[in-house]
Amino acid sequence: MENTSLLLWGMLFGGIGLGYFTYGKKQRAFVPLFVGIALCVIPYFITNIYLLVAAGVGLAFLPYFIKK
């Protein structure tokens, strides 16, 4: 069950990261670009579900607070 949850959360954050990456690349905005890269990469390194969800949600909301 844990591996399935990690896979699903990783796919969700990877999809959100792809959206941020595409938006950041087209708009030439560095914060969404780097957040998108980070969201695509963190599921490979974080194996704890709760830590993955916390990091993913934190990164997903980061561009709303940093406007550069």
N, C-alpha and C positions, 0 to 999 in steps of 0.2 A: 504494500500500500504506500509506503514511504517513497519508493522509487517512482511510482505512478504520479504521486503528488508533485514531486520534484520536476518530473517531465512536463506536467501540465502548467505549473507555475512558470517554468523556464520558457515554455512556448508562449505563454501570455506576455511575459515581460519582453521576450524577444520580438514579438509582434509590435508591441508598443514602442520598443526601441527602434525597430525598422521605420515606423512612422515618424518618430522624432528625427531620425537620421536623414530621411528623405526631405522632411520639412527644413531642417537645418542646412542641408546642402543646397536646396533650391533658393532659400531666402538668404543664404550666406550668413547665418546666425550661428555663432560658435557654441552657445550654451545648449541648444537642442541637439546640435550635431554630436557634441561630446557625451551628452546624456544618452543619446540613442546608441552610441558605441558602447557605453558602459552597461546599458540595459541588455544589450545583446551578449555581452561577455560575462557578466556576473553569474549567470546560472552554471557556468563551467567551473567556477571556483568555490561557490558556497553550497555546502551539502546539507545544511540544517534548514528545514522548511521555514521555520519561524524567522530566522535571520534572513533568508532569501526574500520572504514576503516583506519584511520591514525595509530591507535595502531597496527592493524594487519599488515599493510604494513611495519611499523617500526620494528616490531618483526620479520617479515619474512626476512628482509634484515640484521638483526643483526648478524647472523652467518658469513656473508661475510666480516664483518668488524672486528669481534673478532675471531681470530684464536687460540684457546687454546684447 
